[in-house]
């Protein structure tokens, strides 16, 4: 009997959740197209370009709205079971609340995996593709946030990346292309006493992998100190067509630096990498640590949303039951979405531990689900 019920629940919930998710994705795509139409005709940007750009943003929408779709879709199925007295018959036949929770968790785990895959693999990749594509067809869409360009810091170590720290490097980039290419680079190497020992200027830089950057049309200026620190040796200038630079800074770190407000579009791996880079360079990393834990925990919000939907199977209304329950589900989902974002700012303001800040909204809604189940069981 349980296998039959599990298949029935899984089939009905999967259909409903996918239908709701497709509806959300279509609605958001429509709004995105309306927004992109304003740019059509600028710099050769056509309607076909706009449609393709919006299409590349769909994986991000799937990731972001999967928990809400799981909530509304599951509520719809539970409301249907209640209106047709199917759930009542199941309970009379010995189907307990614990068994229902266990069944929903099994179904929900599949959606958790899908959410994680979209958030960690598809969405970050397609977002970068979309940005590169838009810049290629409409270069004017690329804007600099700061007139002085992007600044970031790195450590200089003996032997490349694993040796002793012998100085600091401050890097300035005029333009960070979404592909990872840098245009207009200046960096300054300082020793442990913060004395300038080298300045390098290059037209472009491309990442070669393995923490190696290939600088093109570079000019190196050395400011070496003598051993007794009392006399300065002559300044030495070198012009090179190509020179390799070993650095902990990767394209992902630079893109993170240039897009502080787009942490939701970064993968958990990139967020963790950038957080470590900031900590190593004694910079504040709380914002990115919170974003990392939100990225890890967010897929499991699907399970919380489905648990919140279960009490609706116990509620019976004479008229308008299904529509009222769906409306209630939408309000709960919007509340979770807003609370999840608000807590990130509150946690950052009050310096709460990043993990606590990220997990607290889900725990609060899970507690609400347990209280609702207890209430419907005893009333």
Secondary structure, 3 states (H helix, E strand, C coil): CHHHHHHHHHHHHHHHHHHHHHHHHHHHHHHHHHHHHCCCCCCCCCHHHHHHHHHHCHHHHHHHHHHHHHHHHHHHHHHHHHHCCHHHHHHHCCCCHHHHHHHHHHHHHHHHHHHHHHHHHHHHHHHHHHHHHHHHHCHHHCCCCCCCCEEEEEEEECCECCCCEEEEEEEEEEEECCCCCEEEEEEEEEECCCCEEEEEEEEEEEEEECCEEEEEEEEEEECCECCCCCCECCCEEEEEEEEEEECCCCHHHHHHHCCHHHHHHCCHHHHHHHHHHHHHCCCCCHHHHHHHHHHHHHCCHHHHHHHHHHHHHHCCCCCCHHHHHHHHHHHHHHHHHHHHHHHHHHHHHCCCCHHHHHHHHHHHHHHHHHHHHHHHHCC
